[in-house]
Amino acid sequence: MHLRTLIFFVREFFFPTGCGLCGTALLEPGEAWQGLCEPCRESLEEDTEIPADGTRPRAQTRCRRCGRPLISEQDRCLPCRERDDWNCESISPLYPYTGTYRKLLAAYKFEKNLGLGNFLARRLAGHCREFPGFVLVPVPPRPGKIRTTGWDQVEYLARRLEDEGLPVRRCLKRLPSQTQKKLDRRSRLQNLEGRFALTGAAPRRALLIDDIMTTGATLEACAAALKKGGTEQVCGICLFYD
């Protein structure tokens, strides 16, 4: 048994939190490591919209750029048709931010359920391997976030992805900006324009990693900073789309 798995299991034994979704007791080391009981874990793995082997059975119904489901459009959704010079060329989201998935992210992000982070990182790793030659670049937190919340959920995912043998480069920082929550799509894009800067060498090909995509403004702003620093190709991958 891996030492980290054992630590999570021992902690769960003495300070039980239960399954991050249904609350069932976690009685196996693997369950404690991933923060989920086996039935909940299997249901999430089966329901992933983009399987870990990289195949896309519903690719014809998803936007070629942002990965959101298409309703009546073809190839690209209407917002992604607004321009042809996107810096972030494609985005691959895993889950819709609804129902069970909203609860999953809340338990991980706000309740700091690290076991769920281990599960989510493993799911991300399978998709990241579909981008050979790309270096993973985590989206940096807003200024003051770690001081306020005590941690950075995207950085935790990045560390677990490194454990999976994937290359990670932390070469971006986020500058102060207005909060995004109450802004519309166009305002979000404008608000974050120029709000990310390089702190190190930009990789030739970058795969941005984030937890949730709402309008894609954050990924686009990060991609613009990378392109300005010399990156030739930028794609994005995130856990959830809203």
C-alpha atoms as one frame of an Amber mdcrd trajectory, in Angstrom:
protein
   0.000   0.000   0.000   1.304   3.447  -0.922   2.254   5.533   2.115  -0.013
   8.422   1.122  -2.953   6.051   0.701  -2.253   4.599   4.140  -2.155   8.086
   5.688  -5.546   8.972   4.192  -6.970   5.655   5.398  -5.683   6.105   8.948
  -6.993   9.641   9.070 -10.386   8.483   7.814 -10.423   5.756  10.478  -9.838
   8.159  13.362 -11.542  11.250  11.911 -14.184   9.897   9.529 -15.715  12.224
   6.970 -17.366   9.616   4.769 -17.968   9.648   1.024 -17.824  13.153  -0.391
 -21.111  12.585  -2.222 -23.324  10.211  -0.218 -21.684  10.223   3.213 -21.222
   6.451   3.341 -18.360   5.255   5.546 -15.113   4.698   3.622 -13.903   1.264
   4.692 -11.171   0.583   2.144  -7.835   2.389   1.689  -8.612   3.140  -1.954
 -11.922   4.699  -0.983 -10.291   6.904   1.640  -7.602   8.012  -0.828 -10.198
   9.129  -3.371 -12.774  10.427  -0.894 -15.540   8.379  -2.487 -17.250   5.073
  -1.845 -16.898   2.590  -4.680 -20.480   2.967  -6.060 -20.182   6.770  -6.245
 -16.738   6.582  -7.806 -17.868   4.089 -10.434 -20.945   6.169 -11.301 -18.770
   9.239 -11.867 -16.263   7.344 -13.988 -19.006   5.842 -16.130 -20.713   9.212
 -16.578 -17.631  11.184 -17.611 -18.523  12.940 -20.845 -15.013  12.634 -22.272
 -13.625   9.155 -21.453 -10.099   8.845 -20.117  -8.973   7.020 -23.267  -9.458
  10.251 -25.203 -12.332   9.063 -27.387 -15.215  11.471 -27.821 -18.418   9.557
 -28.609 -20.435  12.767 -28.686 -17.839  14.974 -30.349 -20.299  15.930 -33.072
 -22.574  17.540 -30.437 -19.861  19.531 -28.666 -18.227  22.831 -29.557 -14.882
  22.235 -31.236 -13.294  25.035 -29.220 -14.852  25.232 -25.726 -16.188  21.691
 -25.427 -19.684  22.692 -24.360 -22.663  20.733 -25.710 -24.125  22.194 -28.897
 -27.875  22.678 -29.175 -28.642  23.706 -32.740 -25.205  24.954 -33.806 -22.649
  22.985 -35.762 -18.901  22.794 -35.123 -18.709  25.787 -32.751 -21.118  27.454
 -30.330 -22.235  31.023 -30.979 -19.898  32.673 -28.409 -16.882  30.869 -29.881
 -17.874  32.066 -33.362 -17.487  35.682 -32.263 -13.823  35.626 -33.234 -11.276
  33.430 -34.966  -8.178  34.560 -33.095  -8.659  32.783 -29.764  -5.379  32.335
 -27.924  -6.685  29.231 -26.140  -7.343  27.062 -29.167  -9.409  24.322 -27.538
 -10.809  23.514 -24.098 -11.701  20.045 -22.825 -14.085  20.040 -19.830 -14.857
  16.770 -18.038 -18.163  17.339 -16.246 -21.110  19.763 -16.341 -21.344  21.932
 -13.229 -24.789  20.671 -12.248 -26.362  18.361  -9.691 -23.932  15.758  -8.372
 -20.983  17.519  -9.978 -21.760  20.812  -8.270 -21.745  18.954  -4.951 -18.493
  17.229  -5.889 -16.670  20.507  -6.566 -18.119  22.185  -3.468 -16.914  19.339
  -1.242 -13.453  19.523  -2.771 -13.010  23.266  -3.158 -14.816  24.691  -0.143
 -14.716  21.791   2.337 -11.113  20.953   1.374 -11.822  17.264   0.841  -8.373
  16.305  -0.438  -9.467  12.757  -1.207 -11.788  14.126  -3.872  -8.811  16.066
  -5.218  -6.947  12.779  -5.615  -9.875  11.330  -7.550 -10.271  14.395  -9.760
  -6.541  14.581 -10.475  -6.535  10.969 -11.605  -9.387  11.734 -13.989  -7.540
  14.785 -15.300  -4.337  12.791 -15.786  -5.989  10.450 -18.271  -7.065  13.383
 -20.421  -3.789  15.262 -20.090  -1.976  12.298 -21.609  -3.957  12.902 -24.780
  -1.784  16.011 -25.276   1.711  14.585 -25.823   4.444  17.189 -25.897   2.406
  19.701 -23.892   3.554  21.092 -20.550   0.835  21.537 -17.925   0.435  25.099
 -16.660  -1.907  25.532 -13.670  -4.067  28.650 -13.656  -2.717  30.781 -10.775
  -4.969  31.928  -7.908  -6.210  35.478  -7.526  -4.061  37.689  -5.297  -4.747
  37.037  -1.624  -6.706  33.818  -2.194  -4.325  31.546  -0.286  -4.151  34.014
   2.597  -7.958  34.102   2.702  -8.870  30.449   2.107  -5.679  28.737   3.218
  -5.081  26.800   0.041  -5.236  26.650  -3.760  -7.345  23.812  -5.140  -5.780
  24.017  -8.619  -2.260  23.776  -7.202  -3.243  20.630  -5.302  -4.375  19.072
  -8.587  -1.095  20.133 -10.197   0.910  18.370  -7.499  -1.029  15.163  -7.959
  -0.552  15.406 -11.730   3.181  15.692 -11.139   2.937  12.527  -9.058   1.423
  10.904 -12.149   4.619  11.752 -14.054   3.177  14.661 -16.046   5.314  17.785
 -16.666   4.073  20.876 -14.799   5.417  24.417 -15.076   4.194  27.189 -12.783
   5.033  30.166 -14.954   2.038  32.490 -14.524   0.857  34.907 -11.881  -2.457
  36.708 -11.621  -2.582  40.460 -11.151  -5.340  42.269  -9.214  -8.646  42.641
 -11.080 -12.343  43.102 -10.435 -14.177  39.965  -9.284 -15.691  38.010 -12.162
 -18.828  36.705 -10.473 -21.247  39.499 -11.452 -19.867  40.225 -14.922 -21.299
  39.071 -18.239 -19.237  37.202 -20.805 -17.892  40.223 -22.680 -17.084  42.079
 -19.449 -15.262  39.033 -18.084 -13.026  38.922 -21.122 -12.274  42.641 -20.832
 -11.766  42.498 -17.062  -9.044  39.847 -17.269  -7.297  41.186 -20.350  -3.658
  41.690 -19.421  -4.266  40.483 -15.858  -1.871  37.515 -16.107   1.886  37.756
 -16.420   4.764  35.347 -16.941   7.045  34.549 -14.034   9.277  32.132 -15.923
   9.994  30.676 -19.337   6.876  29.866 -21.340   6.694  26.311 -22.740   6.454
  25.839 -26.484   3.147  24.024 -26.080   1.041  24.603 -22.975  -1.974  22.838
 -21.513  -3.742  25.116 -19.027  -5.296  23.397 -16.013  -8.263  24.853 -14.094
 -11.142  23.580 -11.979 -14.162  25.260 -13.607 -14.882  27.136 -16.823 -17.729
  29.630 -16.904 -17.082  31.857 -19.917 -13.529  30.736 -20.600 -12.240  34.255
 -19.931  -9.622  33.106 -17.417  -8.195  30.468 -19.734  -8.155  32.950 -22.620
  -6.317  35.580 -20.565  -3.758  33.013 -19.408  -3.301  31.822 -22.979  -2.716
  35.394 -24.164   0.074  35.841 -21.610   1.674  32.556 -22.686   1.442  33.438
 -26.371   2.998  36.830 -25.648   5.868  35.000 -23.955   6.510  32.762 -26.944
   4.215  29.772 -26.516   3.188  28.478 -29.932   0.109  26.461 -28.994  -2.194
  26.672 -25.964  -5.056  24.360 -25.058  -7.020  24.067 -21.843  -8.507  21.319
 -19.736 -10.808  21.776 -16.770 -12.914  19.663 -14.464 -16.266  21.382 -14.943
 -18.076  23.694 -17.341 -20.849  26.020 -16.206
